[in-house]
Amino acid sequence: MLDLAGDVAGRRILDAGCGSGPLFAALRDRGAIVTGIDKSAGMLELARRRLGDGADTAQWTMGGQTAVMSFWHRPLHAMTDAFTAADFRIAVISEPPPAPGARELFPDILADKPAFLCFIFFVLQAG
Ligand SMILES: C[S@@+](CC[C@H](N)C(=O)[O-])C[C@H]1O[C@@H](n2cnc3c(N)ncnc32)[C@H](O)[C@@H]1O
């Protein structure tokens, strides 16, 4: 993701689903002005611990309840159609391998998988 983002110095970035903030931290270290949001209050607390009081995070508490996450499968063409309709051009499609060390941390999940869990990244250019 960081490679795809390129030179972020001075850019304003929304880290949507920032979790505990590892990407937020890396982007901020590279000079970006980052806002992080996450629907998990627990994740935001971890992000604040990682990032310090200066971190600009938005809080979604979901009424103080533990949120059940739902996932919806979208075919690839649904995404590309939406990009095209919004006048974006796809510059890069990336399905990265697990991060170094991830196989040791999550052996049950990643043991025999050559690819990452389910993420695909797009770099879009307007107009
Ligand atoms: C796979 S984690 C990634 C966390 C972080 N970006 C990282 O790279 O470590 C996805 C995060 O998105 C958050 N999330 C999922 N759906 C969300 C939503 N609709 N609105 C806000 N945050 C959401 C989850 O709480 C979780 O922290």
The ligand as an SDF file (V2000), in Angstrom:
LIG
                    3D

 27 29  0  0  0  0  0  0  0  0999 V2000
   -8.1510   -5.2030    7.9600 C   0  0  0  0  0  0  0  0  0  0  0  0
   -8.2840   -3.9400    9.1930 S   0  0  0  0  0  0  0  0  0  0  0  0
   -7.0220   -2.8470    8.6010 C   0  0  0  0  0  0  0  0  0  0  0  0
   -6.4970   -1.8940    9.6640 C   0  0  0  0  0  0  0  0  0  0  0  0
   -5.3420   -0.9810    9.2440 C   0  0  0  0  0  0  0  0  0  0  0  0
   -5.6780   -0.1530    8.0880 N   0  0  0  0  0  0  0  0  0  0  0  0
   -4.0800   -1.7710    8.9810 C   0  0  0  0  0  0  0  0  0  0  0  0
   -3.5770   -1.7620    7.8540 O   0  0  0  0  0  0  0  0  0  0  0  0
   -3.5960   -2.4220    9.9170 O   0  0  0  0  0  0  0  0  0  0  0  0
   -9.7930   -3.1280    8.7230 C   0  0  0  0  0  0  0  0  0  0  0  0
  -10.2600   -2.0550    9.7020 C   0  0  0  0  0  0  0  0  0  0  0  0
  -11.4100   -1.4160    9.1170 O   0  0  0  0  0  0  0  0  0  0  0  0
  -12.3530   -1.1450   10.1450 C   0  0  0  0  0  0  0  0  0  0  0  0
  -13.6510   -1.0420    9.4780 N   0  0  0  0  0  0  0  0  0  0  0  0
  -14.3240   -2.0120    8.8260 C   0  0  0  0  0  0  0  0  0  0  0  0
  -15.4670   -1.5480    8.3270 N   0  0  0  0  0  0  0  0  0  0  0  0
  -15.5210   -0.2350    8.6560 C   0  0  0  0  0  0  0  0  0  0  0  0
  -16.4730    0.7860    8.4080 C   0  0  0  0  0  0  0  0  0  0  0  0
  -17.5930    0.5540    7.7290 N   0  0  0  0  0  0  0  0  0  0  0  0
  -16.1970    2.0100    8.8460 N   0  0  0  0  0  0  0  0  0  0  0  0
  -15.0560    2.2590    9.5440 C   0  0  0  0  0  0  0  0  0  0  0  0
  -14.1270    1.3260    9.8200 N   0  0  0  0  0  0  0  0  0  0  0  0
  -14.3560    0.0920    9.3840 C   0  0  0  0  0  0  0  0  0  0  0  0
  -12.2130   -2.2900   11.1130 C   0  0  0  0  0  0  0  0  0  0  0  0
  -12.6480   -1.9470   12.4220 O   0  0  0  0  0  0  0  0  0  0  0  0
  -10.7050   -2.5830   11.0560 C   0  0  0  0  0  0  0  0  0  0  0  0
  -10.0040   -1.8890   12.0750 O   0  0  0  0  0  0  0  0  0  0  0  0
  1  2  1  0
  2  3  1  0
  2 10  1  0
  3  4  1  0
  4  5  1  0
  5  6  1  0
  5  7  1  0
  7  8  2  0
  7  9  1  0
 10 11  1  0
 11 12  1  0
 11 26  1  0
 12 13  1  0
 13 14  1  0
 13 24  1  0
 14 15  1  0
 14 23  1  0
 15 16  2  0
 16 17  1  0
 17 18  1  0
 17 23  2  0
 18 19  1  0
 18 20  2  0
 20 21  1  0
 21 22  2  0
 22 23  1  0
 24 25  1  0
 24 26  1  0
 26 27  1  0
M  CHG  2   2   1   9  -1
M  END
$$$$
